[in-house]
C-alpha cells in the first residue's frame, strides 16, 4: 500500500469520527504528522474549489411575485436552466431567478416533461451566464461524494445557495410516480446529501464540477417534511435524452413499446404485446426473451422498466431478443408516448376569486399551466423560440469547425467503397464563397454536380441539366457536399429552408438534436447534430442528414473523421446508411485533402466539366 493510501486510510476515519460521534475524543493537531495535516488541508481545499467552480450556476427560482421556492441550475452560458416540472407547476410559466451574484433575473418556461419531472426555463438579462456542464451519470458509483445545492426553506435571501455534502447511497433506483404516468423517477440516483423542500430542481454535483443529476424527491412522507437522508436525483444521462425535445418547446411524453416483460424461469420474456405496435411488426412475439435493451444486458423485468423510463417518445430503441426457437434478432423501432391525464383548473372559476387580486393571480397561473398541459404532446408550441435555439446550435457548430474567414477552396479526394471494396472515386471542392463541385466516378461513368451559389447542376454523359433543391439533395455525394459546404454560409443550412429543432434522437450511437429543415416549396429534409463528443463533453457536430426521418427511402448520410483542412474542419469519412439501424451501403473515405488559396473560375462553371 502506498503512503498516499495509508494517509487516506487513517485520516478519513478520524475525520468521520469527529463528524458523527460527539463522544469521540478529539485528536490534537500535535498527534498528526505534518504529512497527514497537509492531506487534510488538501482535501478541504479540493472540496471548497469544487464548490466554488459550480456555485455561481445555481438558481433560486421564484414566481412572478418573487414568492415560493425552488431551485435550478444553468447548463449553458446562454441561460438555459434545468429544474423540476413540479417546481414550475407551482411557480407558473414565468418568474424570477436569483443567482449567487445577489441579482434577480427574469425567466420564462421553454419546455416541460411531466413524466420525468423535468423542465427547461430560460434566464434573461445577461448575454453570458455562469454555467456547469452535465456529467456522465453512468459513471456514478455508490460511495461517491455528492454536493447538493439549492434554495431549501427559502433560505437564500442574498440568493447564495445552500450547500450540503454527502455520498451517493444508491444508483439505478426506481420511484413510482403520481397521477397518470407523471413524476416517475426511473434509474435515478439516491443520495444522503440533505435535500429538503425548496431543493427541488437544484443540481447534484460531483467534485469534478459536473451536474450528475437534478434533485427532485426526498422521503418526506409522514416525517414532517424534513430530510431523513434519502433524496433522489434525476440522472444526467436521462436529462440528455430530453434536452432537444424541451428546447423544441414541446410538452414531452415518456416512452413505451406497447409491450410488457416479466421474469419467468430466470429469463425476461414478453408477457403482454399490442399486435399493432411497431415492435410487434418488427418481429417481437409473446414469449420472446429480451436479452439486451439500449446496449445494456437485461437481467430482470424491473431493470427494463427502469431503463425505458429514461427515454422520450419517438426514441429509436434497440432490442436484442431470442426467439423460442433459439435464434437471436436485433430490433430497432421508435417508441410510443405514455399519455397524461388532462388537467383542470382547481378552486374558483370566477366570481369572488376574480375580485381578489391574489386569488386572481393564482387562478391565472393555474389556467396557464392547464393550457400548457393540455397541448398536444410532441407539438412545437413556439416555433419562433424553437428557431432561435436552432440557430444558436448551428452557430456553435460553425464556430467549432470554421475558425476564421480565410478565402479559398477545400479539396477532398478519395475512394468510394462498397463492402470494403473500391467501386469508384470522388473529388469534392468546397469554396469559402459557397460554391461547390463534386466529380463522382462509378462504373467508369463520370457525373459532375455543381452549385454556383444560385442554382444546382448535374452533368452526366455530356449533358448538363439544372436540378431542383430536392433533386440535388437526392444525389448522394452532392447532398453530402451541400451539407458540408453550408458551414461557410453566414447562416448554415439556410439554402435548404427554415430550420427547426424537431426533437430528441440518436445518431451514430450518440445523443443528437434532430433538425427539420422546411423549404418554401417541396418536402422537408432532416439533419442531426451531436450534443457531446466521445468523452462526453458538450460539442455540436454534424453527424447525419437525410431526406426522410428514418432514412428508409433513399437512405441518409453520416459524417465522421473530422479533420482540419486549412481554416475549416471537414469530415473525411462519409457513409450512405439505411434505416434506423444505420446499416452501411456505401462509403467515401478521403485519402488526401488540401486548402487552395485560389482556383480558376472555370472549375465551378457548367461549361467545363472534366477538371
MILUM-625521 format. One record per residue (C-alpha): residue in one letter; z, y negated, x negated. Coordinates in steps of 0.25 Angstrom, whole numbers, plus 2048, in hexadecimal, padded with zeros to 3 digits. Each point is the difference from the previous one (the first is absolute). Layout:
AZYX ...
//
This chain:
X800800800 X7FC7F27FB X80A7F57FD X7FA7F880B X80280C80A X80F8027FB X8027F1803 X7FA80180E X80880C803 X80E7FA7FD X7FE7F2804 X7FA80280E X80C809804 X80A7F57FB X7F87F5808 X80080980D X80F8027FE X8037F2800 X7F77FD80C X80480B809 X80F8047FC X80A7F5801 X80A80A7FB X7F88027F3 X8077F97F4 X7F77F67FA X7FB8027F2 X8027F47F6 X7F47FB7F9 X8068047F3 X7FF80E804 X7F17FF801 X7F78017F4 X7F77F47FD X7F4809803 X80680380E X8037F2803 X7F27FC7FC X7FA80B809 X8087FB80C X7FC7F27FD X7F18047FF X80180880D X8067F4807 X7F57F77FB X7F580A804 X80680080E X8017F0801 X7F27FF7FA X7FB80980B X8067F880B X7FB7F37FA X7F2806800 X7FF80280F X80B7F7807 X7F67F5802 X7F7808808 X80B80480B X7FE7F980D X80B7FC80B X7F980180D X8037F780C X7FA7FD80D X7FA7F3804 X80D7F9803 X8058057F2 X80980A807 X80280F7FF X8008087F3 X7F780A7F9 X7F98027F2 X7F38027FA X7F98007F2 X7F47F97FB X7F680A7FA X7F47F67FD X8007F27FA X7F97FB80C X80C802808 X7FE80E807 X80E805804 X80480E804 X80B80180B X80480980B X7FA80180E X80D7FF806 X8037F37F8 X7F47F9806 X80380680E X80D7F77FF X7FA7F47F9 X7F37FF807 X7F27FD7FB X8037F57F7 X80D7F97FA X8067FC7F2 X8028087F3 X80A7FC7F6 X7FE8037F1 X80A7FF7F5 X7FB7F27FC X8087FB80C X7F47FC808 X7FB80580D X7F1803803 X7F980280D X7FB80F803 X7F680680A X7FE80E804 X7F48077FB X80080F804 X80B80A804 X80380F800 X80A80380B X7FF80F7FD X8047FF7F1 X8097F3802 X7F77F87F7 X7FA7F2801 X7F97F57F8 X8037F2801 X7F97F47F9 X8087F57F9 X7FA7F27FF X8037F47F9 X7FD8047F1 X7F38047F9 X80880A7F8 X80D808803 X8088097F8 X7FC80E803 X80580E7FC X7F680C800 X80180D807 X80480C7F7 X7FD80F801 X80B80580A X7FB80E7FD X8077FF7F2 X80D7FC806 X80B80B7FE X80E802805 X80A7F97F6 X7F67F47FD X8067F3801 X7FC7F880C X8027F1802 X8007FB80F X7FF7F1803 X7FF7F880C X8087F880A X80B809806 X8097F980A X7F87F37FE X8087FD7F3 X7F57F97F9 X8037F2804 X7FA7FB7F3 X7F480A802 X8048087F4 X80080F804 X80C8097FF X7FE80B7F6 X80680E801 X7FF80C7F6 X80080F802 X7F980C7FE X7F5808807 X80880B808 X7F4807806 X7F1800800 X7F680480B X80A7FF80B X7FC7FF80F X8067F780A X7FB80180F X7FB7F4807 X8047F880C X7F77FF80C X7F2806801 X7FB8037F2 X8077F47FA X80A7FD7F4 X7FE80E7FA X8048017F2 X7F880B7F9 X8018047F1 X80A7F47FE X80A7FD7F5 X80F802802 X8097F77F8 X80F7FD7FF X7FD7F17FC X8077F880B X7F67FD80B X8067F880C X7FB7F980C X7F77F57FB X7FB8087F4 X7F5806809 X7F27FD7FB X8057FD7F2 X7FC8077F3 X80580C7F9 X7FD7FD7F1 X8018097F4 X8047FB7F2 X7F17FE7FC X7FF7F580A X7F880780A X80180280F X80380E803 X8037FF80F X8037F680B X80E802806 X80180280E X80A809805 X80F8047FE X80980A806 X8087F5808 X80180780E X80F801804 X8047FA7F3 X8027F2804 X7F27FB7FA X8058017F2 X7FA8077F5 X80680E7FC X7F78037F4 X7F4806808 X7F47F7800 X7F1803802 X7F47F97FA X7F1802804 X7F98057F3 X7F77F77F8 X7F580B801 X80080080F X7FF7F1800 X7F48007F7 X7F980980B X8027F580A X7FE7F37F9 X7F17FE803 X80280380F X80B7F6800 X7F87F57F9 X7F4803809 X80A7FA80B X80180D808 X80B807808 X80080D7F8 X80380E805 X80480C7F8 X7F880D7FE X7FF80D808 X7F780B7FE X80280580F X80580C7FA X80E8067FD X8058097F6 X80C80A800 X8088097F6 X7FC80E802 X80480C7F7 X8007F77F3 X7F37F9804 X7FD7F2806 X7F680380B X7F87F980B X80880280D X7FA7F6809 X7F27FA800 X7F77F7808 X7F3807801 X7F97F2800 X8077FB7F4 X7F77FD7F4 X80980A7F8 X7FC80B809 X7F27FD800 X8018007F1 X80580E800 X80F801802 X80480B80A X80E804806 X8078097F6 X7F97FA7F4 X8097FE7F4 X8027F27FA X8008007F1 X7FE7F27FB X8017F3807 X7FC7F37FA X8018067F2 X80E806802 X80380F801 X80680280E X80D808800 X8057FE80E X7FC7F980D X80A7F57FE X7F97FC7F3 X7F37FF808 X8067F780A X8067F77F5 X7F37FF7F9 X7F77FC80C X80B7F6804 X7FB7F87F4 X7F27FF804 X7F97F680A X7F680380B X7F28027FB X8048057F2 X7F780B7F9 X80980B800 X7FF80C7F7 X80580E803 X7FE80E7F9 X80280B80A X80080F800 X7F980780B X80680D806 X7F58087F8 X8067FA7F3 X7F57F77FD X8037F17FC X7F97F4805 X8017F17FD X8007F780C X7FF7F17FF X8017F880D X8047F2805 X80D800808 X8037FB80E X80B7F6803 X80D802807 X8017F780C X80C7F6803 X8067FE80E X7FB7F3806 X80B7F57FE X8057F780B X8087F3801 X80F802802 X8097F7807 X7FC7F4808 X7F27FE805 X8017F1802 X8087F7809 X80D7FC7FA X7FD8077F3 X7F47F67FF X8097F4802 X80A8047F5 X7F97FC7F2 X80780B7F8 X7FD80B80A X7F17FA802 X7FE8027F1 X80580E800 X7F880480B X7F37FA7FA X8038087F3 X80180C809 X7F37FD806 X7F97FE7F3 X80580D7FB X7FC80780D X7F27FB7FE X8008057F2 X80580E803 X7F680080C X7F47FE7F7 X7F780C7FE X8048077F3 X7F67FF7F5 X7FA7F3806 X7FE7F47F6 X8087F6808 X7FD7F47F7 X7F28017F9 X8017F37F9 X80E8047FA X7FA80D7FC X7F47FA7F9 X8097F77F8 X80780C7FA X7F38077FE X7FB7F47F8 X80C8007F8 X7FE80E7FC X7F27FE7FC X8047F47F8 X80A8097F8 X7F580A7FE X7F77F67FB X80A7FA7F7 X80480D7FA X7F18047FC X7F97F37FE X8087F97F6 X7F77F37FE X7F47FA804 X7F68047F5 X7F2800804 X7F780C7FC X7FD80E805 X80780D7FF X7F780C7FD X80580E803 X7F880D7FD X80380E802 X7FC80E807 X80080580E X80780D801 X80180B80B X80980B7FE X8027FC7F1 X7F18007FD X7F77F47FD X7F77FD80C X7FB7F27FB X8047F37FA X8047F2806 X8007F37F9 X8087F4807 X7FF7F17FD X80B7F7807 X7FE7F17FD X80B7F6801 X7F87F880A X80080C809 X7F28067FE X7FF80F7FF X7F680A7FB X80180F800 X7F680A7FA X80280E805 X7F880C7FB X80280D807 X7F680C801 X7F77F77F7 X7FF7F580A X8047F27FD X8067F880B X8047F17FE X80A7F9808 X8027F17FF X8087F5806 X7FB7F27FC X80B7F8806 X7FA7FF80E X7F880D803 X80180F7FD X7F48077FB X7FB80F7FD X7F48047F8 X7FC80E801 X7F38067FB X7FB7F27FD X8037FB80E X80A7F5802 X8077FE80D X80B7F7805 X80C807805 X80B7FB80A X80E7FF7FC X80380E807 X7F48067F9 X8047FB7F2 X80F806803 X7FA80D803 X7F98027F3 X80A8077F7 X8007F97F2 X7FB7F3807 X80D7FF808 X8098037F4 X7F97F57F8 X8027F680C X80F804801 X8027FE7F1 X7F87F37FF X8087FA80B X80B7FD7F6 X7F77F57FB X8007F980D X8097F4804 X80580980C X7FE80F7FD X7F980880B X7FB7F3807 X7F2805800 X80480C809 X8077F880A X80E7FC805 X80B8087F9 X80C805808 X80B80A7FC X7FD80C808 X80D8077FD X80780A7F7 X7F980B7FA X7FF8097F4 X7F48007F6 X7FF8087F3 X80D806803 X8087F2800 X8057F680A X7F57F6804 X7FC7F4808 X7F5804809 X7F77F4802 X7F57FF80C X7F57F67FD X7F97FB80C X7F27FA7FE X7FA7F680A X7F680B804 X80080F7FF X80C80A7FD X80D7FD7F8 X8028077F3 X80D8047F9 X8067FF7F3 X80D8047FA X8097F97F6 X80C8067F8 X80E7FB802 X8058067F3 X7FC8057F2 X80280E7FB X80E7FB7FB X8047FB80E X7FF7F17FC X7F97F780A X7F17FF7FD X7F47FD809 X7F48077FC X7F3804808 X80180F802 X7F680480B X7F57FB809 X7F980680C X7F77FD80C X80A808808 X80F801800 X80180F7FD X7F48017F7 X7FA80B809 X7F27F9803 X7F97FD7F3 X80D8027F8 X8067F57F7 X8027FB7F2 X80D8017F7 X8027F77F4 X8088047F4 X8017FE7F0 X8017F1801 X7FC7FB7F2 X7FF7F27FA X7F17FB7FF X8007F27FB X8087F7809 X80180A80B X80580E803 X7F680A806 X80180F805 X7F98097F6 X80180C809 X7FB80080F X80080C809 X7F980380D X80A806809 X80080780E X80B80080A X80F7FD800 X80180B7F5 X7F77F77F7 X7F880C7FC X7F77FC7F4 X7F1801802 X7FA7F77F5 X8067F97F4 X7FB7F47F8 X8078007F2 X7FC7F47F7 X8008047F2 X7FC7F27FB X8037F1804 X7FE7F27FB X8017F2804 X7F37F87FE X8027F17FF X7F27FE805 X7F4808806 X7F27FC804 X7FF7FC80F X7F580A802 X80B80B7FF X8047FC80E X7F27FD805 X7FA80980A X7F27FE7F9 X8058087F3 X80680E804 X7FF8087F3 X80B7FA7F7 
//
